[in-house]
Amino acid sequence: MAEGNEKGCVCVTGGTGFLASRLIMKLLQQGYAVNATVRSHRDGSPKDTSFLTNLEGAPGRLRIFVADLDNPESFSPAIEGCVGVFHVAQPMPDLEDPEDDDEAKYREAVRGAVRIFELCVKAGTVKRVVYTSSESAMVFNDEGAEVVDESCWSDVEYIRSSISREKAYSICKTMIEKAGFEFAHKSGLDLVTVIPPYIHGPFITPQCPYSVRLSMAWIFGDNDPIIEYQSVIPFVHVDDLASAHIFVFEHPNAEGRYTCCAVNTTLGELSAFLSTRYSHKYNIPLIKVSKEKGFKYPKESSKKLLVAGFQFKYGLEDMFDGAIECCKQRGLL
Ligand SMILES: NC(=O)c1ccc[n+]([C@@H]2O[C@H](COP(=O)([O-])OP(=O)(O)OC[C@H]3O[C@@H](n4cnc5c(N)ncnc54)[C@H](OP(=O)(O)O)[C@@H]3O)[C@@H](O)[C@H]2O)c1
């Protein structure tokens, strides 16, 4: 066991991502050793992981493994010997074609995720797997609920017929989470899932993360962020979300799904908040009515997580202040 590794070793997939990198930072702070998986560049050259290897506690406790979801077996060396696995890696929908609805691709994505869960069982040391799901696997159905929680599931056929944005991503997240629980039920794997809404806040990645760029569209002067289509816009601070992942990993009685939403805001509230706080620096439009058609976004309840004892630390101010500061440091604002 590596020096200073008090809590054992855990694997975090997608280590170069927004959430995973903050999760790795927190795990190291809390005494874990971490096996982080990262992808290579398309030409096979290694990615710059110095923002991870320079983290406090990383020397001697952080190991970087190359693994790609296109080849699920590649995750095996990173999982071996671990007490826990945080499966965070997922292609994000930034360049998604709205017409892109490919059954074979979904099956492949599900097969890949389930193979990773199988590798966790095979390792024989993994006590619990925490999978990062998405609100996309919870909110999209025709039930019209005003408030949703982990008892709700998105309906793949409804997404296919009625949701135009991030369709393939939402279908994948729904299918993977469902297949994960089916596999866990059959195999005895202790699988817990965390369901985040928009993740926002400070970042240590060299690039501005997809969801931060989206949430900051008005700050960047863009007029058509995806959130303009939502009547309710739910957010969680990346550090609260990382803490919630560790919380459900360590909680002796954690089971099933956990919604992790700190703030349900509306388009009007968000626009007013941003105008009040930042209009002296950025040209924030005052928008009161969403462009929403068809699907009515619900609020998200994190009651199950709160009843289990978790506490959110951060609000919208921390999310936007932290993200703006990081964008400034990288010369993006
Ligand atoms: N951000 C949000 O608002 C949001 C909301 C709900 C749920 N989630 C979920 O939260 C998790 C983390 O999201 P994030 O915002 O941190 O996303 P992110 O910054 O894009 O990170 C995703 C990670 O997955 C990796 N990845 C993508 N395709 C891969 C592949 N084929 N093989 C191996 N790794 C691959 C990426 O690697 P590269 O760095 O090499 O690209 C990246 O490290 C995801 O599971 C996502 O579905 C996110």
The ligand as an SDF file (V2000), in Angstrom:
LIG
                    3D

 48 52  0  0  0  0  0  0  0  0999 V2000
  -21.4470   18.5540  -16.2750 N   0  0  0  0  0  0  0  0  0  0  0  0
  -22.7280   18.4150  -16.0140 C   0  0  0  0  0  0  0  0  0  0  0  0
  -23.4880   19.3960  -15.9250 O   0  0  0  0  0  0  0  0  0  0  0  0
  -23.2910   17.0380  -15.7530 C   0  0  0  0  0  0  0  0  0  0  0  0
  -24.6260   16.9320  -15.3840 C   0  0  0  0  0  0  0  0  0  0  0  0
  -25.1480   15.6750  -15.0740 C   0  0  0  0  0  0  0  0  0  0  0  0
  -24.3250   14.5610  -15.1250 C   0  0  0  0  0  0  0  0  0  0  0  0
  -23.0360   14.7020  -15.4880 N   0  0  0  0  0  0  0  0  0  0  0  0
  -22.1870   13.4960  -15.4930 C   0  0  0  0  0  0  0  0  0  0  0  0
  -21.0710   13.7550  -14.6590 O   0  0  0  0  0  0  0  0  0  0  0  0
  -19.9370   13.0630  -15.1540 C   0  0  0  0  0  0  0  0  0  0  0  0
  -18.7870   14.0280  -15.2930 C   0  0  0  0  0  0  0  0  0  0  0  0
  -19.1510   15.0880  -16.1410 O   0  0  0  0  0  0  0  0  0  0  0  0
  -18.1500   16.2990  -16.3730 P   0  0  0  0  0  0  0  0  0  0  0  0
  -18.9550   17.5210  -16.4830 O   0  0  0  0  0  0  0  0  0  0  0  0
  -17.0540   16.2330  -15.4050 O   0  0  0  0  0  0  0  0  0  0  0  0
  -17.6470   15.9460  -17.8450 O   0  0  0  0  0  0  0  0  0  0  0  0
  -16.2240   16.1390  -18.5260 P   0  0  0  0  0  0  0  0  0  0  0  0
  -15.4830   17.2620  -17.9220 O   0  0  0  0  0  0  0  0  0  0  0  0
  -16.4630   16.1690  -20.0000 O   0  0  0  0  0  0  0  0  0  0  0  0
  -15.5120   14.7970  -18.1370 O   0  0  0  0  0  0  0  0  0  0  0  0
  -15.8700   13.6070  -18.7430 C   0  0  0  0  0  0  0  0  0  0  0  0
  -14.6730   12.6910  -18.6830 C   0  0  0  0  0  0  0  0  0  0  0  0
  -15.0040   11.5040  -19.3950 O   0  0  0  0  0  0  0  0  0  0  0  0
  -13.9130   11.1980  -20.2350 C   0  0  0  0  0  0  0  0  0  0  0  0
  -14.3050   10.4690  -21.4100 N   0  0  0  0  0  0  0  0  0  0  0  0
  -15.1150   10.8480  -22.4260 C   0  0  0  0  0  0  0  0  0  0  0  0
  -15.1750    9.8890  -23.3570 N   0  0  0  0  0  0  0  0  0  0  0  0
  -14.3740    8.8830  -22.9130 C   0  0  0  0  0  0  0  0  0  0  0  0
  -13.9930    7.6460  -23.4350 C   0  0  0  0  0  0  0  0  0  0  0  0
  -14.4410    7.2040  -24.6220 N   0  0  0  0  0  0  0  0  0  0  0  0
  -13.1570    6.8720  -22.7210 N   0  0  0  0  0  0  0  0  0  0  0  0
  -12.6610    7.2960  -21.5250 C   0  0  0  0  0  0  0  0  0  0  0  0
  -12.9750    8.4680  -20.9820 N   0  0  0  0  0  0  0  0  0  0  0  0
  -13.8190    9.2540  -21.6760 C   0  0  0  0  0  0  0  0  0  0  0  0
  -13.3430   12.5380  -20.6430 C   0  0  0  0  0  0  0  0  0  0  0  0
  -12.0160   12.3600  -21.0870 O   0  0  0  0  0  0  0  0  0  0  0  0
  -11.2280   13.5090  -21.8740 P   0  0  0  0  0  0  0  0  0  0  0  0
  -10.7870   14.4880  -20.8230 O   0  0  0  0  0  0  0  0  0  0  0  0
  -10.1230   12.7650  -22.5070 O   0  0  0  0  0  0  0  0  0  0  0  0
  -12.1940   14.0860  -22.8590 O   0  0  0  0  0  0  0  0  0  0  0  0
  -13.4340   13.2880  -19.3450 C   0  0  0  0  0  0  0  0  0  0  0  0
  -12.3220   13.0050  -18.5410 O   0  0  0  0  0  0  0  0  0  0  0  0
  -20.3750   12.3910  -16.4550 C   0  0  0  0  0  0  0  0  0  0  0  0
  -20.6970   11.0440  -16.1720 O   0  0  0  0  0  0  0  0  0  0  0  0
  -21.6140   13.1620  -16.8490 C   0  0  0  0  0  0  0  0  0  0  0  0
  -22.5090   12.3640  -17.6140 O   0  0  0  0  0  0  0  0  0  0  0  0
  -22.4800   15.9080  -15.8200 C   0  0  0  0  0  0  0  0  0  0  0  0
  1  2  1  0
  2  3  2  0
  2  4  1  0
  4  5  1  0
  4 48  2  0
  5  6  2  0
  6  7  1  0
  7  8  2  0
  8  9  1  0
  8 48  1  0
  9 10  1  0
  9 46  1  0
 10 11  1  0
 11 12  1  0
 11 44  1  0
 12 13  1  0
 13 14  1  0
 14 15  2  0
 14 16  1  0
 14 17  1  0
 17 18  1  0
 18 19  2  0
 18 20  1  0
 18 21  1  0
 21 22  1  0
 22 23  1  0
 23 24  1  0
 23 42  1  0
 24 25  1  0
 25 26  1  0
 25 36  1  0
 26 27  1  0
 26 35  1  0
 27 28  2  0
 28 29  1  0
 29 30  1  0
 29 35  2  0
 30 31  1  0
 30 32  2  0
 32 33  1  0
 33 34  2  0
 34 35  1  0
 36 37  1  0
 36 42  1  0
 37 38  1  0
 38 39  2  0
 38 40  1  0
 38 41  1  0
 42 43  1  0
 44 45  1  0
 44 46  1  0
 46 47  1  0
M  CHG  2   8   1  16  -1
M  END
$$$$
